[in-house]
Amino acid sequence: MGDYEHSTTVAADPDELFDYLSDVHNLPDYFAAMREAVPTGKPSHGGEEVHVVAEVEGSRREGEAWIDTDKDKRVLSWGSEGPNGYGGALEVGGSPGEATVTVTLHTERADGPGIRAGLEQTLAEIKIAVEGSSTS
């Protein structure tokens, strides 16, 4: 069981960054394990139900999750049913030109190092997607 939190800064306007990150269709661009995310149009947990396909530890996982977007607070919350008690939030703060992205995650799964690595990779993917590659 664990709660995890990681943050990074991104050279972007916080509102524009949140608009990009909260678009369900963009989730596979920056969530490393996610392969597909398609809104179903059904309400779920106060948010929107999303059909997701992910590649986790070498196996394909497919199911329904929920996403709730609070544009005023720039917070994207998500979760899924199942034995892992999986849920989290992505929050964007900062000022024009320098946004701060904080990802929090709760899971009943005990793989701490793997989860931390996944969060760090997600934040790195956000920076790459928004700022571009740092290599010349």
N, C-alpha and C positions, 0 to 999 in steps of 0.2 A: 504494500500500500504506500502511496506517496503523493506528495504535492511538489510540483516543480515550477520554477520560474526563471526565465532568461530574458534579457533585453539587448537591444542594439540600437544604434542611431543610423538613420538613413537620410541622405541628402535629397529631401523632397518636402513638399508642402503637406502637412499632416492631413488636411481634408481630402486632397487629391489622392494621397496614399491610402487613406481609409476607404475611399470610393473604390479603388482598385482591389484592395484586399478583401473587401466585403462582397464583391461580385462572385457569386458561387461558381461561375464558370472559370474563374481564375485560380481557384483553389489548387488544382493540379500543377499550376505554374510554380508554386512555392512550398506546398506540403510534399516533402520528398517521397513519401510512401503512396500518396494518392495518385491514382491513374485517371479516374473519372469522378465528376461531381455534377449531378443533374437534378435541378429542383423538380419535385413531383407536383407542386401546386397545392399540397395538403398542409393544413396547419399541424404543428406538433410542438408540444412543450412551450407554447407561447411564441414559437418561432415558425420556421418553415421546414418541412420535411425535405430531405435531400437524399437521393440514391447515390451511394458512393461505392467505388471500387478501389481497393488499395492492395499493394504488394507489401506484406508484412512478413519478415523473416523467411523470405523465399516462397511464401504461399499467397495465392490470390484470395482476398476476402471481399465479400460483397454484401451490402445490407443498407439499412435505412439509418440515417442520423438526423439530427435537427440542428438548425442554425438560427440564431436570433441576432438581429442587427439593431444596435442603438446608435443611430447616426449622430445624435446630439452629443453623446458621451464618447463617440468613436470607439465603441466596444462591440466586438463580434464574439458571441458565445456559441458553443457547440457541445454536443454530446451524442451518445448512442446508448441503446439498450444493451443489456448483456451482462455477463458475469464480471467484466473488468471495471465496472463503475466509472467508465471513461467520460471525461468532460473537460472543457477548458475554455479559455477566453484569450482574445488577442485585443490589446488596447493600443491605440495610437495617440501620442501626445506630442508636445514640442511646439515649435514656432516655425513660421514660414522659412523654408530652406533647410531645416533640420528637424526631422521627426524622430520620435522615440517609439519603438515598437517593443511591447512587452507581451510575452506569451506565457500564460500559466496553464498548467495541466494537472488534473487529478486522475489517478487510476489506482485500482486495487492490485494491479500487476506489480510485481516486485523487481522488475528489471531496471533499476535505477540508472546504471551507466548507459544502457541502450536508449532509454527515454531522454536522458540529458543530451546525448549525442544527436538524437532526432530533433530536439528543440533547437540546438545550435545549428544543425543543418538547415532547418526551416528558416531561421533568421538569416543565415548566409544566402539562401535562395531568394529571400525577399530583397536583400541588398543587390544581388546580381540582376534580378528581374527589373528593379527600379533604376539602379545606378549604372548597370552594364558591367561587363567583366572588368576586373582590375588588371588583367594582363594586357600587354600591348602587342 
